[in-house]
Amino acid sequence: MNHAMGSIMMTVGIVLSVSAELPRVIAHRGGSFEQEENTLAGFKASYEKGARGFETDIRLTADRRAVVLHDDTLDRTTDGKGRVDQLTAAEIASVRTKKTGQPLSFLEELLDFIQSKPDAFIHVELKSGRSDAEVAALCETAMKAVADRNLTARTVFISFDVRALKKIKALDPKQQTCLILGEVNANAIRIAREIRAEYLSAHLGNLYRNFVHEAHKAGLKVTTWTISSSADAQLAILMGTDYVTTDLPAQQLERKTARP
């Protein structure tokens, strides 16, 4: 073995030893490439296939119910039309998803499922409104649903919106939060510390190992999204991330179990 090759192998060995504990798998929108996204049936199916971590999105209806949905309108994923924030919970209850005809779930229903599985945990993305009042209303509704089920320790609220994460901490300083990053830089770590977040989340294409290292030094956990291949998963492992959020949780769990 020549000197250059030896150096490369030594570096790989060091990285792998640092990352000996594999990142935990989180099912993105319940595992949206394997199940119909953000449906209760999809979350249950992913759990049966081994997923224990889940990620979802919530939005507030006109009458302040938190519905499990990524988009701000019903159009892409359901047979309904219109903006979620302009519809009541009763109107949304009649809507069905396009692929398998599932009803939309409300946060309480999804949390009831998580509560029934003691080994499950969830990251809830707050799709906050434009005004401070809308942000506060979403946070208050979501926090009540979590607190009523004693799920504070198994829930992380995540958001791009610093206002939402600040509001969550104001409601309960013990509630874990995660800042989703548009840009990955040292300033992001500073902001996360200032708002007392415990996690940072970044797209895999924007992430780099030194940033993960610096985040860990600052006491932050790092999750990355969206893992869609074995190469992506291996890259996340080499960078030392704590969690990987994937659309293919069953596939990634199978590979993780099979890793020598």
Secondary structure as GFF3:
##gff-version 3
##sequence-region A 1 260
A	DSSP	alpha_helix	3	18	.	.	.	ID=ss1
A	DSSP	beta_strand	24	28	.	.	.	ID=ss2
A	DSSP	alpha_helix	40	48	.	.	.	ID=ss3
A	DSSP	beta_strand	53	60	.	.	.	ID=ss4
A	DSSP	beta_strand	66	68	.	.	.	ID=ss5
A	DSSP	three_ten_helix	84	86	.	.	.	ID=ss6
A	DSSP	alpha_helix	89	93	.	.	.	ID=ss7
A	DSSP	alpha_helix	107	116	.	.	.	ID=ss8
A	DSSP	beta_strand	121	126	.	.	.	ID=ss9
A	DSSP	alpha_helix	132	148	.	.	.	ID=ss10
A	DSSP	three_ten_helix	152	154	.	.	.	ID=ss11
A	DSSP	beta_strand	155	159	.	.	.	ID=ss12
A	DSSP	alpha_helix	162	171	.	.	.	ID=ss13
A	DSSP	beta_strand	176	180	.	.	.	ID=ss14
A	DSSP	alpha_helix	186	194	.	.	.	ID=ss15
A	DSSP	beta_strand	199	203	.	.	.	ID=ss16
A	DSSP	three_ten_helix	204	206	.	.	.	ID=ss17
A	DSSP	alpha_helix	209	217	.	.	.	ID=ss18
A	DSSP	beta_strand	221	227	.	.	.	ID=ss19
A	DSSP	alpha_helix	230	239	.	.	.	ID=ss20
A	DSSP	beta_strand	243	246	.	.	.	ID=ss21
A	DSSP	alpha_helix	249	258	.	.	.	ID=ss22
###
